[in-house]
Amino acid sequence: MASRGVYRSIYSALPDDPDFQKLTSDARLTLLVARVCGQAGPAAIFRYYPELLQAQTGLSAKRLEAALCTLEQAQWISREGVVLWIRNGLRHDPTTTLANVNHRKAVMNWLSGLPKVALIVTFCDYYSLPYPFATHPNPTRRPFESKDTDSDTDSDRNPVVVRCSTATDDSPQETNSNAVAHATESDSAPEPASKPDAAALLVEDIIAVTLAPASRPYARMLVARLPADRVRALLAETRGAVAEGRVKQTPAKLFTHLAQKALRARNGRPEARAP
């Protein structure tokens, strides 16, 4: 039987929360799935993949994006690039507390494996944690002044730029040009010239998690042979094991072990070992 994954828990009062009940049904589903999924890690801030979240929620790409935008506008979540933060997810986790030295260490280990974006700094300021980066991503940004509050909709925070359409599958109106813009960066920032190749990004994810750049050819082979969702699931399992201190040797060896099992299951025969 497949692994049951990491145990997650939330307070039972959440469904009765008035702010939660104001959300659309798609937004409620997306919030709950994002909170309990294996990718969320110990801190409820993680690298997310829309196609994987689609599979987990059962929503179309359009409905999922509308749900995420609803959550952003209500300040339940913040996003920057490929990083998604469930605001107050860690604060209201019954099983994790930053007062516990081991829990705090697990959170810091998790943050060190995420992309170096300003949202990570905002998260650290929010919870009074040290930055996991050698240098500040934005040297001109002042430290975040955190207030001690339990509100999930506290407007005193500084979320990253949010540009969302209000359209859904059931109401296909035009994209609203007056999108929400709570910005830590200028709204006039130029868009990337071209979208990076998905396979190449996945290879870089593998290198970032395993800390083994010499295995890049193996990573390319793996991305070519396994479905992208399966590779992401292996990465999530490896990240979780690292964050929780369950890695007996190295992240690279654990990931390779998981990948080899996945390849054998898919092909029905042993695969060559990684270099």
N, C-alpha and C positions, 0 to 999 in steps of 0.2 A: 504494500500500500504506500502511496506517495506521502511525503512528509506533510504534517498538518500545518506547518509553518509556525510563526511566532504568535503567542497568545496576545490578544488585544482586549482592552476593556474601556468602556465609557460609562459615564453616570446615567442612570435610568431617567433622570430628570430632563435630559436633552429633548426628547420628543414633546414634552409639555412646555418647553421654553417659548414664550411669545414670539421672539425674534426668529426662532427656528420654524415656527408655524406660519410665519409670513412668507417663507421661501416657497418657490414652486416645487411640485413633486419631483421634477428632474433635478433641481438643485439639492433637495434633501437627500435623494438617492446618491448623487455624486459626492456630497460631503461625507456621508456615512461610508461609502465604498473607499474613498480616498483616505479616510481615517483608519480603516481596519486593514487595508491591503498590505501585502508584504513589502511593497516598495516604500511605505511611509517611514520605516525605521523607528528608532527610539525617540525621535524629536518632532515628528509630524512635519518635517521639512525634507523634501526629497526631489531627486531628478525624476520628472514624470514624462510619460510618453502618451500622447493623446490616443493613439490607436490601441494601446494596452488598456487605458481607462475606458475606452469605448467597449472593448470586449468584456470588461469587468462589470460595467453598468448596463450593457445592452442598449445603449443610446447611440443614435446616429452621430456622425461628426458634427453636424449642425446643432443638434439638440445638446450635445455635450458642451460645445463651446458656449452656447447660450446659458447653460447651467453654471459653468465656471464664471462667466461674466456676472451673472446674478450674485454669486457668492462673493466675487470681488467687490461689486458695488455695495453689498451689505457688509463688507469688511470681515467676512468669515475666513477668507483666504487672501493671499497675495501671490503674484507670479512675477518672475523675471526670467526671460529666456526659457530654459528647460527646468527651472526650479520652481516648485510649488510649496508654499508654506500654509499650513492650516493654523491660523492664528489662534493662540490659546489652546491648541491641541495638546501640547506638552503641559501647560499649566493645569489643565483639567484631566490629566491622565491619572487614574487612581493607583496605578502600579509603578509609576516613575516619579521620582522627585529629585531635584537638583541638590537637595540637602544631603543626599546619599552620595558618598564619594565615588562608588562604583558606577552609579547611574550617571553622574556628572561626567566621568571619564568616557563612558559609552557614548554620550551625546557629543563630546568633543571629538572623539574618534570618527564619529559619523560625519560631522561637519567638515572635517579635514578631507573627506573624500568627495565633497560636492564641488561643483564649479565655483570659481572665484568671482562671484557677482555681489553687488551691493546689498542684495536682499539678505545674504548671509550675515553681513555686518549689522543690518537692522535687527535681525533675529538675536544676535549676540548682545546688542545693546538692550533689547527688550528684556532679556533674561539675565543681564549683568554677567555675561560670559566673556572670556578673553577671545580675541579674534583668532581664527585658525590659520590666518594668512601671514606670511612673512612681512608683507607690505599691505597697506590699506588700499583697497581697490579705487577709492576716490579720496585723494589726500585733502581736498577742500571741504569735505563733508564733516560737520561737527558731530560729536558723539550724541547718540540718541538719549534723550532724557526720559527714562522710563517712569511711569506712574504705577503705583501698586493698586491695580483694579482687576476685578474678575470679569469685566464686561467683554463679551465677544464682539461687540459692535462699537467699541471705543474709538471715536473719531480723532483722538489725540495722536494716534500713531502716524507714521509716515510710510504708507505703502508705495510700491513702485508704480510706474505709469501703467494705467489700465485703459485699454481702448477696446470697447466691447460693443457689438451690435445687440439690439434688443430683439432680434428676429429669432423665431423658432420654426420648426417644421409646420406647426399648426397656424402660424401667423407670419407668412413670408413677406414682411414689409422690408423696405429698403434699409440699408445700414444707416444708423444714426450717426451723423457727422459730428454731433456734439457729445462725443463719448466722454466717459469719466476720465479725468486727468489729474489725479493726485500724484504729483511728480517729484521724484528725487533727481530726475534728469530733465533736460530740455525737451519739450514736445516737438521741437523742430529738428531733432537729431535725425540724420539721414538713415534710411533703411538699407540693409545689406544689399549689395549689388546682385547677388545670386544666392539661392538656397543651397546649403552644403549637402553633399551626397549622404543619404541616410545610412548606407552601409559603412561609409568612411567614419561617420560620427559614432556608429556602434563599435567599430574597431577601437576608436579613441576611448570610448567608455570602458572597454575591456582593459586597455592599457592603464587607465586611471585607477581602476579598481584593483588590478593585480600588481601594479607597480613593477611590471616586467616588460619594458619596451623592446627587449630582445625577442620577445615572443610575438611580435607584430605579424609575421607571416602565418603563425598558427591562428592568431585572432582573425585574420582575413579568411583563412580556410574555414574556420568555424562559422563565421557570418555567412559564407557562401553555402554551407551545407545545412545549417539549421534555420528554422523560421525565426524571424526577428523577435517575435514575442517570446519564444523559448530562450533565446540568448538573454533577453532582458530579465526573464525570470531567474536565470542562473546568476546574473549579476546581482539581482536583488537579494538572492539567498546568500551570496558571498558577502555582500555589504552587511547584511544583518548579522552574519556569523562574526565578522570582524568587529562590528560595533558592540556585540555582546560578549566578546572575549572567548569565542568558541573555536577559534582557529588554532590548531595544534602545531602547525608548521608555518606556512606562509599563505597569504591570500592567493598567490599565483597557483600554488599546489592544490589548494582547495577548489579553486575555480576550474582548473584542469581536470581534477577528479570528477567534478560534477558534469563538465562538458563531455568527457569521455563516456560517461554513463549515458548521457543524452544521445551521443552519436551512435553508440552500440544499440540503444533501443530503437533508433530510427533506421539504422542500416542492417541490423541483425548480425553484425560481425564486429570484431575488435578494430579499433582505429590506431594509427601510429601515434606514438607519444609526442607531446609537444617538445620542441627543442629547448 
